[in-house]
Amino acid sequence: MGGYAGAMETLSERATLMRESMQKTQTITDNMVAILGSFDHRLSALETAMRPTQLKTHSIRRAHENIDKALKSAELILDQFDLSRKAEAKILRGPHEDIESYLEAVEQLRGVVQFFSGNKGFKSSTGVINQATTLLGKAILKLEEEYRQLLAAYSKPVEPDRLFDCLPSSMRPSAGSPRDGEPAGKKSSDHQNKSSETLVYQLPTLIPPRLLPLLHEITKQMIQAGHQQQVAIIYRETRSTAVEQTLRKLGVEKLGKEDVQKMQWEVLEAKIGNWIHFMRIAVKLLFAGEKKVCDEIFQGYDNLRDQCFAEVAANSVTTLLSFGDAIAKSKRSPEKLFVLLDMYEIMRELQSEMDIIFESKFCIEMREAFSVLTKRLAQTAQETFGDFEEAVEKDATKTAVLDGTVHPLTSYVINYVKFLFDYHSTLLQLFREFGDGNADQQLASITTRIMQALQTNLDGKSKQYKDPALTQLFLMNNIHYIVRSVRKSEAKDLLGDDWVQIHRRVVQQHANQYKRIAWSKILQCLTIQGAQSGSGFVDSGSTAGVSRAMVKDRFKTFNVLFEEIHQRQSQWTVPDSELRESLRLAVAEVLLPAYRSFIRRFGPMIEGGKNPQKYIRYTPEDLERMLAEFFEGKTWNEPRR
């Protein structure tokens, strides 16, 4: 118990100490609050005392700021007045002396108007704006006139020689006219040249490059002044005239269907060749160059640029296409097929450039006209191709080839077909685009029909001959010419080996028929009934039962017949040397053995009599020599070899 009482006492003492300590802390806190309250009261009094001073300082600062702003505004206004004065002086001098400085003055004056339009608080703003606007209007009118004069001064027609120099070297004209002596159709090497050479076209300089930025700046100033329509009119009138005059100098004419119909073929063919040349120059050089100029001058004004270019090119495009359209609509004839294909080719060649150069909405009509002409040329070419087959079959020319040689129709048709194969890829393209079915098969079918039409016509022409042997010689010559020409051309791949072999046999059949008809009668003179061997020739055995008078008569008849045949058939012609020699050999192989055998057997019966040379007029060697004169196309008065 005693220990417990001691602990309680200690705890009580500690509690007393803590209470005393807390009382001291409270006293200190109260003292501090009193001190701080005193400071707060003093600060509030100080703030109240300083407020008038602060307000005065703020007012002074704001006054200074307002003065600075006023000075700066005055300075800006004075600067604008100064700019206006300087700009006015330059504008009054006009643009002719220093166009760059004039443009700068116009830009400055426009800035003055914009400045005062945004500072309407300045009491003289309205007056300044009106004065500057009036001056700006006068400046733009002077600028418009300068624009017109600059464009006119540098929009001269391009001389043809300058355009020719921009063409790839292989397409440049030789000395003199680019067309003199050149056929309208392509040469067979044209495609090879085109593929082996990289064709480089250089755009002609239509306006000096140094002037283009200046013209662009004038255009911009005029558009900003609301003179867009005037810009378009000036540009269209000036540049379209230059383009049209350039084409006129080149030789482009506006010709219609009636004009074309009146022309001789040689004249028309030359004009078509020229037109193809002109189209290439116009699209690849002239229109492409014009588009580039237009792009630079109207940079940033796409709609106006496209409109102006379309208006500049429209008349020239119409003029060029009108001639092509007149040809496509004119009366069809076989000789026009090649120039139609040439025209179709150039249209296809230029199609991609046309699509790029004339891509805008303002050029829709020109693109459509170009496309329509391409299709019309293709259609007319196809119809002309079909007409040719019919024309060959129905050719009724009475031109007679008296010597049985190759008929002009045959050489014309074969050359026509061979020439067509210079356009092989073009024809296939044409059939692919505008035909039905397989293009290769269509071309092969038409070519086969043309050949058949030719043979049908030749059969009819062969009936004009009174001598059936000459009929066969005529058919042999012509079919042989056809076969030989086909074998040496691309037509062989199209018609096939079977066609060639079949017609070679036809040639041989006509040769055999000639030999039978021409020589059967004279060979009969060399046979005597009852003395004939099983081979058809005279027997080398006895002459029993054969009178001298009969032998004399046979020799006389042979001489007359051979001389008639020699005189007639030495005037006939087999133009192919191999065929000629082959035919002579075939005759000799039949005639000479028969004649030798006849002389050997019956000659002694004559040689012992009076004037044997009267009957045995020719030796076998004489006949062989005279046979070598056959089919040479000799004239009647030409001496015998």
Wavefront OBJ file of the C-alpha trace (Angstrom):
o trace
v 0.000 0.000 0.000
v 2.816 2.346 0.855
v 4.298 1.906 -2.643
v 1.009 2.694 -4.320
v 0.573 5.956 -2.366
v 4.038 7.070 -3.417
v 3.309 6.607 -7.090
v 0.086 8.548 -6.914
v 1.850 11.436 -5.290
v 4.507 11.545 -7.993
v 1.861 11.550 -10.716
v -0.020 14.390 -9.017
v 3.136 16.499 -8.891
v 3.762 15.993 -12.581
v 0.179 17.000 -13.512
v 0.586 20.209 -11.477
v 3.795 21.079 -13.398
v 2.130 20.522 -16.738
v -0.811 22.788 -15.888
v 1.541 25.594 -14.877
v 3.479 25.211 -18.151
v 0.311 25.438 -20.268
v -0.787 28.568 -18.484
v 2.541 30.247 -19.351
v 2.158 29.261 -23.077
v -1.340 30.793 -23.231
v -0.014 34.011 -21.814
v 2.738 34.179 -24.473
v 0.193 33.468 -27.254
v -2.109 36.239 -26.086
v 0.794 38.667 -26.037
v 1.798 37.739 -29.640
v -1.770 38.181 -30.978
v -1.867 41.617 -29.410
v 1.418 42.593 -31.092
v 0.319 41.340 -34.551
v -3.017 43.151 -34.259
v -1.087 46.323 -33.662
v 0.981 45.724 -36.886
v -2.127 45.141 -38.983
v -3.625 48.393 -37.788
v -0.448 50.284 -38.679
v -0.224 48.698 -42.205
v -3.817 49.568 -43.003
v -3.167 53.139 -42.013
v -0.047 53.201 -44.213
v -1.921 51.790 -47.218
v -4.635 54.375 -46.839
v -2.025 57.110 -46.711
v -0.244 55.822 -49.962
v -3.333 55.223 -52.193
v -3.450 58.797 -53.675
v 0.200 58.518 -54.659
v -0.367 55.167 -56.433
v -3.325 56.531 -58.395
v -1.312 59.514 -59.585
v 1.612 57.271 -60.726
v -0.749 54.988 -62.722
v -2.335 57.977 -64.458
v 1.057 59.315 -65.460
v 2.070 55.887 -66.864
v -1.133 55.621 -68.912
v -0.652 59.141 -70.236
v 2.845 58.229 -71.419
v 1.545 55.088 -73.153
v -1.187 57.056 -74.908
v 1.332 59.625 -76.071
v 3.573 56.829 -77.500
v 0.616 55.301 -79.325
v -0.402 58.630 -80.753
v 3.130 59.337 -81.913
v 3.376 55.904 -83.564
v -0.008 56.337 -85.250
v 1.013 59.731 -86.498
v 4.271 58.274 -87.765
v 2.394 55.493 -89.610
v -0.022 57.973 -91.132
v 2.845 60.219 -92.195
v 4.594 57.157 -93.718
v 1.430 56.303 -95.665
v 1.166 59.875 -96.903
v 4.804 59.688 -97.961
v 4.217 56.366 -99.756
v 1.145 57.800 -101.429
v 3.083 60.833 -102.614
v 5.942 58.735 -104.016
v 3.548 56.237 -105.615
v 1.589 59.071 -107.207
v 4.750 60.499 -108.739
v 5.690 57.123 -110.265
v 2.172 56.482 -111.535
v 1.936 59.906 -113.136
v 5.158 59.166 -115.036
v 3.466 56.046 -116.472
v 4.625 52.430 -116.769
v 6.550 52.707 -120.010
v 9.873 53.950 -118.595
v 10.165 51.582 -115.632
v 7.429 48.974 -115.475
v 8.839 47.229 -112.381
v 8.880 50.521 -110.430
v 5.376 51.289 -111.681
v 4.089 47.926 -110.454
v 5.720 48.560 -107.090
v 3.942 51.949 -106.910
v 0.583 50.309 -107.702
v 1.174 47.795 -104.922
v 2.108 50.625 -102.520
v -0.971 52.605 -103.446
v -3.151 49.580 -102.875
v -1.501 49.277 -99.436
v -2.351 52.927 -98.660
v -6.011 52.283 -99.471
v -6.026 49.202 -97.280
v -4.348 51.138 -94.423
v -6.849 53.978 -94.342
v -9.753 51.606 -94.875
v -8.706 49.974 -91.613
v -8.245 53.342 -89.839
v -11.574 55.045 -90.431
v -11.119 56.956 -87.113
v -8.691 59.306 -88.831
v -10.891 62.210 -89.880
v -9.308 62.524 -93.338
v -9.432 58.764 -94.061
v -12.348 58.974 -96.480
v -10.748 61.714 -98.517
v -7.429 59.926 -98.691
v -9.130 56.659 -99.698
v -11.098 58.358 -102.466
v -8.030 60.114 -103.825
v -5.906 56.943 -103.740
v -8.678 54.838 -105.305
v -9.064 57.303 -108.156
v -5.330 57.287 -108.752
v -5.289 53.500 -108.544
v -8.018 53.297 -111.192
v -5.991 55.494 -113.525
v -2.896 53.424 -112.791
v -4.694 50.177 -113.709
v -5.946 51.668 -116.977
v -2.391 52.627 -117.894
v -1.249 49.180 -116.820
v -3.916 47.585 -118.998
v -2.614 49.488 -122.008
v 0.955 48.512 -121.168
v -0.155 44.876 -120.838
v -1.741 45.049 -124.283
v 1.352 46.626 -125.817
v 3.773 44.181 -124.195
v 1.776 41.149 -125.304
v 1.366 42.529 -128.811
v 5.059 43.376 -129.098
v 6.189 39.889 -128.106
v 3.346 37.822 -129.593
v 4.691 37.522 -133.114
v 3.997 34.407 -135.238
v 6.728 31.770 -135.044
v 8.537 31.219 -138.328
v 8.263 27.664 -139.745
v 12.039 27.138 -139.657
v 12.080 27.809 -135.915
v 9.363 25.227 -135.412
v 11.184 22.681 -137.596
v 14.311 23.150 -135.469
v 12.285 22.068 -132.427
v 11.422 18.709 -134.021
v 13.475 15.529 -133.560
v 16.232 15.436 -136.185
v 14.606 12.592 -138.155
v 11.416 14.619 -138.593
v 13.002 17.844 -139.718
v 12.467 18.676 -143.395
v 15.353 18.385 -145.778
v 16.341 21.261 -148.010
v 13.382 23.253 -149.249
v 9.838 22.236 -148.476
v 9.337 19.506 -145.896
v 6.851 17.882 -148.179
v 8.375 18.173 -151.658
v 8.447 14.780 -153.301
v 7.351 12.949 -150.186
v 4.421 10.512 -150.540
v 1.571 10.760 -148.077
v 1.958 7.140 -147.022
v 4.708 6.086 -144.679
v 7.882 4.433 -145.813
v 8.538 0.909 -144.650
v 11.434 2.058 -142.504
v 9.408 4.649 -140.605
v 8.460 2.332 -137.751
v 12.062 1.145 -137.390
v 13.308 4.727 -137.261
v 10.659 5.582 -134.704
v 11.621 2.715 -132.445
v 15.391 3.108 -132.758
v 15.488 6.856 -132.124
v 14.500 8.621 -128.939
v 12.269 11.400 -130.175
v 12.985 14.674 -128.408
v 10.766 17.707 -128.957
v 11.934 21.116 -127.720
v 9.210 23.642 -126.995
v 9.594 26.840 -129.023
v 10.091 30.176 -127.264
v 6.771 31.930 -127.827
v 7.445 34.822 -125.407
v 10.918 35.665 -124.009
v 11.269 33.952 -120.597
v 12.457 37.180 -118.918
v 9.078 38.779 -119.686
v 6.905 36.049 -118.189
v 7.346 37.080 -114.493
v 6.582 40.679 -115.459
v 3.445 39.696 -117.375
v 2.423 37.552 -114.432
v 2.795 40.519 -112.065
v 0.766 42.803 -114.354
v -1.900 40.121 -114.636
v -2.029 39.814 -110.856
v -2.385 43.583 -110.348
v -5.150 43.829 -112.919
v -7.061 40.904 -111.466
v -6.772 42.376 -107.966
v -8.164 45.640 -109.364
v -11.193 43.770 -110.708
v -10.061 43.833 -114.352
v -10.174 40.065 -114.839
v -12.393 40.287 -117.912
v -10.112 42.838 -119.589
v -7.109 40.597 -118.929
v -8.869 37.651 -120.527
v -9.919 39.656 -123.595
v -6.455 41.147 -124.195
v -4.701 37.818 -123.703
v -7.153 35.878 -125.887
v -7.097 38.363 -128.775
v -3.323 38.745 -128.797
v -2.245 35.148 -128.305
v -4.923 33.535 -130.474
v -3.900 35.798 -133.358
v -0.252 34.790 -132.900
v -1.115 31.070 -132.883
v -3.381 31.348 -135.929
v -0.768 33.345 -137.871
v 1.899 30.796 -136.962
v -0.211 27.971 -138.395
v -1.014 30.045 -141.480
v 2.694 30.650 -142.104
v 3.236 26.931 -141.709
v 0.688 26.288 -144.465
v -2.465 25.361 -142.537
v -5.663 26.107 -144.430
v -9.281 25.844 -143.402
v -10.729 23.440 -145.969
v -14.120 21.794 -146.013
v -15.597 18.735 -147.718
v -16.468 20.684 -150.879
v -12.892 21.990 -151.198
v -11.488 18.495 -150.777
v -13.838 16.975 -153.360
v -12.623 19.399 -156.047
v -8.916 18.579 -155.633
v -6.861 16.312 -157.863
v -5.663 13.258 -155.964
v -1.975 14.219 -156.178
v -2.716 17.646 -154.697
v -4.949 16.189 -151.988
v -2.397 13.510 -151.111
v 0.274 16.175 -150.605
v -2.073 18.251 -148.435
v -2.858 15.223 -146.273
v 0.856 14.568 -145.790
v 1.292 18.204 -144.800
v -1.674 18.030 -142.417
v -0.139 15.100 -140.553
v 3.056 17.140 -140.185
v 1.093 20.204 -139.070
v -0.879 18.244 -136.461
v 2.305 16.981 -134.858
v 3.853 20.461 -134.800
v 0.653 22.095 -133.521
v 0.032 19.715 -130.629
v 3.551 18.775 -129.539
v 5.118 22.201 -130.032
v 2.682 25.056 -130.503
v -0.179 24.139 -128.154
v 2.196 22.639 -125.580
v 4.296 25.826 -125.664
v 1.196 28.016 -125.433
v -0.019 26.038 -122.422
v 3.330 26.575 -120.684
v 3.200 30.355 -121.315
v -0.378 30.516 -120.068
v 0.497 28.531 -116.927
v 3.275 30.964 -116.017
v 1.384 34.183 -116.718
v -1.769 33.064 -114.871
v -0.036 31.210 -112.048
v -2.326 31.162 -109.029
v -5.458 31.883 -111.090
v -6.299 28.397 -112.349
v -9.810 29.033 -113.583
v -8.833 32.111 -115.598
v -5.734 30.318 -116.889
v -7.763 27.390 -118.228
v -10.371 29.668 -119.754
v -7.788 31.849 -121.519
v -5.858 28.884 -122.920
v -9.050 27.290 -124.251
v -10.055 30.531 -125.973
v -6.574 31.009 -127.476
v -6.461 27.496 -128.959
v -10.116 27.022 -129.979
v -10.040 28.474 -133.520
v -6.741 26.818 -134.400
v -7.927 23.414 -133.208
v -11.143 23.807 -135.203
v -9.197 24.740 -138.342
v -6.875 21.751 -138.040
v -9.623 19.240 -137.317
v -11.895 20.575 -140.063
v -9.525 19.307 -142.765
v -9.321 15.858 -141.171
v -13.090 15.793 -140.886
v -13.476 16.774 -144.553
v -11.211 13.889 -145.606
v -13.072 11.406 -143.405
v -16.415 12.507 -144.889
v -15.268 12.757 -148.501
v -16.002 10.142 -151.142
v -14.190 6.909 -150.396
v -11.639 5.451 -152.813
v -9.006 2.695 -152.445
v -6.021 5.024 -152.701
v -7.272 6.972 -149.691
v -6.904 4.001 -147.340
v -3.215 4.603 -146.653
v -3.595 8.301 -145.955
v -6.608 7.552 -143.765
v -4.444 5.130 -141.780
v -1.680 7.753 -141.593
v -4.202 10.259 -140.258
v -5.605 7.729 -137.792
v -2.069 6.970 -136.594
v -1.204 10.611 -135.917
v -4.459 11.086 -134.032
v -3.669 8.112 -131.814
v -0.084 9.305 -131.367
v -1.267 12.723 -130.192
v -4.148 11.492 -128.021
v -2.189 11.449 -124.742
v -0.797 14.963 -125.321
v -4.252 16.245 -126.193
v -5.652 14.787 -122.956
v -2.934 16.522 -120.911
v -2.766 19.869 -122.709
v -6.539 20.223 -123.057
v -7.488 18.671 -119.716
v -9.599 21.529 -118.304
v -13.382 21.780 -118.362
v -13.128 24.655 -120.840
v -11.550 22.296 -123.398
v -14.222 19.591 -123.315
v -15.518 20.416 -126.803
v -12.020 20.294 -128.301
v -11.264 16.938 -126.677
v -14.560 15.544 -127.909
v -13.968 16.861 -131.451
v -10.532 15.214 -131.458
v -11.990 11.914 -130.271
v -14.853 12.055 -132.793
v -12.418 12.631 -135.665
v -10.253 9.697 -134.555
v -13.279 7.388 -134.580
v -14.528 8.769 -137.894
v -11.145 8.191 -139.539
v -11.087 4.630 -138.184
v -14.592 3.960 -139.460
v -13.852 5.427 -142.899
v -10.623 3.391 -143.109
v -12.503 0.199 -142.291
v -15.188 0.946 -144.865
v -12.531 1.807 -147.484
v -10.787 -1.497 -146.742
v -14.086 -3.293 -147.350
v -14.698 -1.254 -150.514
v -11.319 -2.340 -151.878
v -12.289 -6.007 -151.861
v -15.440 -5.206 -153.812
v -13.604 -2.855 -156.188
v -11.041 -5.558 -157.020
v -13.688 -8.150 -157.768
v -15.746 -5.777 -159.915
v -12.868 -4.025 -161.691
v -14.051 -3.740 -165.271
v -11.086 -1.999 -166.865
v -10.647 -3.129 -170.446
v -6.896 -2.691 -170.335
v -5.630 -5.686 -172.292
v -2.137 -7.027 -171.822
v -1.543 -8.407 -175.311
v 1.578 -10.318 -174.321
v -0.045 -12.182 -171.405
v 2.187 -10.587 -168.778
v 1.199 -9.510 -165.271
v -1.911 -7.333 -165.446
v -1.697 -3.818 -163.926
v -4.575 -4.747 -161.606
v -2.518 -7.634 -160.203
v 0.538 -5.522 -159.468
v -1.690 -2.760 -158.063
v -3.527 -5.103 -155.694
v -0.374 -6.908 -154.568
v 1.473 -3.650 -153.945
v -1.603 -2.405 -152.115
v -1.665 -5.467 -149.848
v 2.111 -5.342 -149.268
v 1.853 -1.665 -148.421
v -0.940 -2.443 -145.987
v 1.477 -4.520 -143.957
v 3.483 -1.388 -143.197
v 0.339 -0.560 -141.204
v -0.030 -4.005 -139.683
v -0.051 -2.852 -136.057
v -2.317 0.091 -136.919
v -4.824 -2.179 -138.667
v -4.833 -4.565 -135.723
v -5.374 -1.640 -133.352
v -8.192 -0.386 -135.542
v -9.902 -3.793 -135.618
v -9.439 -4.196 -131.878
v -11.063 -0.856 -131.127
v -13.797 -0.753 -133.714
v -14.204 -4.304 -135.036
v -15.873 -7.469 -133.800
v -13.964 -10.572 -132.782
v -10.274 -11.423 -133.093
v -8.315 -8.674 -134.861
v -5.734 -11.030 -136.429
v -8.443 -13.285 -137.798
v -10.350 -10.327 -139.200
v -7.264 -9.021 -141.004
v -6.424 -12.496 -142.345
v -9.995 -12.990 -143.529
v -10.136 -9.674 -145.403
v -6.707 -10.262 -146.994
v -7.774 -13.735 -148.158
v -10.974 -12.345 -149.631
v -9.038 -9.631 -151.480
v -6.768 -12.295 -153.013
v -9.770 -14.364 -154.013
v -11.461 -11.307 -155.503
v -8.334 -10.654 -157.567
v -8.239 -14.214 -158.889
v -11.927 -14.064 -159.764
v -11.348 -10.855 -161.716
v -8.299 -12.308 -163.486
v -10.325 -15.331 -164.562
v -12.770 -12.941 -166.193
v -10.020 -10.910 -167.869
v -8.350 -14.065 -169.209
v -11.431 -14.779 -171.323
v -10.629 -11.718 -173.454
v -7.901 -13.687 -175.234
v -8.833 -15.535 -178.437
v -5.837 -17.836 -178.099
v -6.529 -20.306 -175.257
v -2.789 -20.895 -174.833
v -2.317 -17.190 -174.093
v -5.201 -17.417 -171.607
v -3.275 -20.051 -169.673
v -0.005 -18.124 -169.933
v -1.754 -14.992 -168.613
v -3.199 -16.843 -165.615
v 0.124 -18.575 -164.957
v 2.007 -15.265 -164.978
v -0.447 -13.502 -162.697
v -0.926 -16.274 -160.139
v 2.849 -16.800 -160.040
v 3.361 -13.073 -159.400
v 0.836 -13.227 -156.561
v 2.448 -16.287 -154.959
v 5.996 -14.947 -155.294
v 4.995 -11.568 -153.818
v 3.150 -13.181 -150.906
v 6.111 -15.436 -150.097
v 8.401 -12.398 -149.871
v 6.075 -10.345 -147.679
v 4.429 -10.429 -144.265
v 1.257 -11.579 -146.010
v 2.688 -15.109 -145.968
v 2.374 -15.245 -142.168
v -1.203 -14.095 -142.438
v -2.326 -16.305 -145.357
v -0.307 -19.327 -144.265
v 1.916 -21.945 -145.945
v -1.073 -23.982 -147.139
v -2.350 -21.030 -149.158
v 1.080 -20.610 -150.774
v 1.405 -24.324 -151.642
v -2.107 -24.524 -153.099
v -1.474 -21.564 -155.374
v 1.940 -22.836 -156.460
v 0.127 -25.930 -157.722
v -2.338 -23.669 -159.537
v 0.612 -22.004 -161.322
v 1.889 -25.421 -162.407
v -1.561 -26.421 -163.628
v -1.775 -23.354 -165.867
v 1.747 -24.048 -167.194
v 0.738 -27.621 -168.079
v -2.434 -26.396 -169.726
v -0.445 -23.899 -171.795
v 1.952 -26.614 -172.913
v -0.863 -28.957 -173.900
v -2.887 -26.344 -175.786
v 0.019 -24.569 -177.498
v 2.083 -27.614 -178.541
v -0.264 -30.592 -178.975
v -1.043 -29.782 -182.630
v 2.603 -29.362 -183.684
v 3.554 -32.531 -181.832
v 0.916 -34.390 -183.838
v 2.809 -33.425 -187.014
v 5.706 -35.454 -185.700
v 3.634 -38.592 -185.439
v 2.443 -40.716 -188.335
v -0.449 -43.103 -187.896
v 0.752 -46.684 -187.814
v 4.331 -45.673 -187.034
v 3.682 -44.406 -183.530
v 5.192 -45.991 -180.446
v 3.308 -46.625 -177.267
v 5.027 -43.635 -175.727
v 3.263 -41.252 -178.107
v 6.389 -40.440 -180.106
v 7.396 -41.871 -183.486
v 8.852 -45.324 -183.523
v 12.481 -45.575 -184.462
v 11.779 -48.733 -186.479
v 10.913 -49.069 -190.129
v 9.271 -46.505 -192.404
v 7.165 -49.070 -194.176
v 3.808 -47.804 -195.292
v 4.861 -44.143 -195.088
v 5.088 -42.238 -198.343
v 7.615 -39.530 -199.148
v 4.742 -37.165 -199.931
v 3.283 -37.711 -196.471
v 6.650 -37.010 -194.860
v 7.122 -33.867 -196.963
v 3.668 -32.697 -195.951
v 4.434 -33.291 -192.273
v 7.705 -31.341 -192.473
v 5.968 -28.451 -194.302
v 3.146 -28.396 -191.757
v 5.635 -28.475 -188.867
v 7.617 -25.589 -190.372
v 4.527 -23.429 -190.828
v 3.160 -24.178 -187.361
v 6.487 -23.657 -185.598
v 7.152 -20.388 -187.401
v 3.688 -19.154 -186.492
v 4.174 -20.185 -182.850
v 7.637 -18.652 -182.774
v 6.503 -15.380 -184.253
v 3.519 -15.173 -181.908
v 5.000 -16.496 -178.675
v 8.262 -14.596 -178.932
v 5.986 -11.566 -178.494
v 4.395 -13.069 -175.400
v 5.989 -12.336 -172.061
v 6.881 -14.331 -168.993
v 8.422 -11.602 -166.821
v 9.886 -13.881 -164.158
v 13.214 -15.229 -165.439
v 13.050 -18.487 -163.514
v 9.518 -19.233 -164.642
v 10.443 -18.291 -168.229
v 13.389 -20.664 -168.326
v 11.364 -23.385 -166.672
v 8.599 -23.079 -169.260
v 11.066 -23.085 -172.192
v 12.720 -26.163 -170.755
v 9.370 -27.921 -170.347
v 8.563 -27.244 -174.030
v 12.032 -28.272 -175.160
v 11.825 -31.541 -173.221
v 8.722 -32.470 -175.241
v 9.475 -30.920 -178.637
v 13.167 -31.601 -179.218
v 13.175 -35.395 -178.577
v 10.127 -35.780 -180.824
v 11.725 -33.674 -183.586
v 15.074 -35.489 -183.381
v 13.342 -38.834 -183.571
v 11.236 -37.700 -186.565
v 14.297 -36.444 -188.464
v 16.298 -39.524 -187.648
v 13.532 -41.766 -188.952
v 12.112 -39.847 -191.892
v 14.898 -37.432 -192.742
v 16.715 -39.827 -195.101
v 13.556 -40.021 -197.238
v 13.828 -36.292 -197.921
v 17.574 -35.797 -197.936
v 17.977 -38.003 -201.013
v 15.489 -35.962 -202.982
v 15.431 -32.514 -204.589
v 15.771 -29.404 -202.344
v 15.765 -31.201 -198.983
v 16.313 -27.884 -197.113
v 12.902 -26.796 -198.360
v 11.356 -29.378 -196.057
v 13.931 -29.956 -193.336
v 14.299 -26.241 -192.606
v 15.491 -26.500 -188.989
v 17.943 -28.642 -187.126
v 17.177 -29.551 -183.490
v 19.805 -26.992 -182.514
v 17.940 -24.331 -184.520
v 14.756 -25.152 -182.655
v 16.555 -24.980 -179.306
v 17.989 -21.577 -180.214
v 14.611 -20.289 -181.351
v 12.894 -21.609 -178.213
v 15.269 -19.394 -176.240
v 13.558 -16.420 -177.914
v 10.128 -17.339 -176.602
v 8.329 -15.190 -173.979
v 10.673 -12.215 -174.405
v 7.955 -9.754 -175.412
v 9.562 -8.955 -178.761
v 7.843 -6.488 -181.050
v 6.865 -7.428 -184.615
v 9.646 -5.443 -186.261
v 12.328 -6.551 -183.827
v 14.926 -8.660 -185.640
v 15.293 -12.289 -184.804
v 18.296 -13.236 -182.760
l 1 2 3 4 5 6 7 8 9 10 11 12 13 14 15 16 17 18 19 20 21 22 23 24 25 26 27 28 29 30 31 32 33 34 35 36 37 38 39 40 41 42 43 44 45 46 47 48 49 50 51 52 53 54 55 56 57 58 59 60 61 62 63 64 65 66 67 68 69 70 71 72 73 74 75 76 77 78 79 80 81 82 83 84 85 86 87 88 89 90 91 92 93 94 95 96 97 98 99 100 101 102 103 104 105 106 107 108 109 110 111 112 113 114 115 116 117 118 119 120 121 122 123 124 125 126 127 128 129 130 131 132 133 134 135 136 137 138 139 140 141 142 143 144 145 146 147 148 149 150 151 152 153 154 155 156 157 158 159 160 161 162 163 164 165 166 167 168 169 170 171 172 173 174 175 176 177 178 179 180 181 182 183 184 185 186 187 188 189 190 191 192 193 194 195 196 197 198 199 200 201 202 203 204 205 206 207 208 209 210 211 212 213 214 215 216 217 218 219 220 221 222 223 224 225 226 227 228 229 230 231 232 233 234 235 236 237 238 239 240 241 242 243 244 245 246 247 248 249 250 251 252 253 254 255 256 257 258 259 260 261 262 263 264 265 266 267 268 269 270 271 272 273 274 275 276 277 278 279 280 281 282 283 284 285 286 287 288 289 290 291 292 293 294 295 296 297 298 299 300 301 302 303 304 305 306 307 308 309 310 311 312 313 314 315 316 317 318 319 320 321 322 323 324 325 326 327 328 329 330 331 332 333 334 335 336 337 338 339 340 341 342 343 344 345 346 347 348 349 350 351 352 353 354 355 356 357 358 359 360 361 362 363 364 365 366 367 368 369 370 371 372 373 374 375 376 377 378 379 380 381 382 383 384 385 386 387 388 389 390 391 392 393 394 395 396 397 398 399 400 401 402 403 404 405 406 407 408 409 410 411 412 413 414 415 416 417 418 419 420 421 422 423 424 425 426 427 428 429 430 431 432 433 434 435 436 437 438 439 440 441 442 443 444 445 446 447 448 449 450 451 452 453 454 455 456 457 458 459 460 461 462 463 464 465 466 467 468 469 470 471 472 473 474 475 476 477 478 479 480 481 482 483 484 485 486 487 488 489 490 491 492 493 494 495 496 497 498 499 500 501 502 503 504 505 506 507 508 509 510 511 512 513 514 515 516 517 518 519 520 521 522 523 524 525 526 527 528 529 530 531 532 533 534 535 536 537 538 539 540 541 542 543 544 545 546 547 548 549 550 551 552 553 554 555 556 557 558 559 560 561 562 563 564 565 566 567 568 569 570 571 572 573 574 575 576 577 578 579 580 581 582 583 584 585 586 587 588 589 590 591 592 593 594 595 596 597 598 599 600 601 602 603 604 605 606 607 608 609 610 611 612 613 614 615 616 617 618 619 620 621 622 623 624 625 626 627 628 629 630 631 632 633 634 635 636 637 638 639 640 641
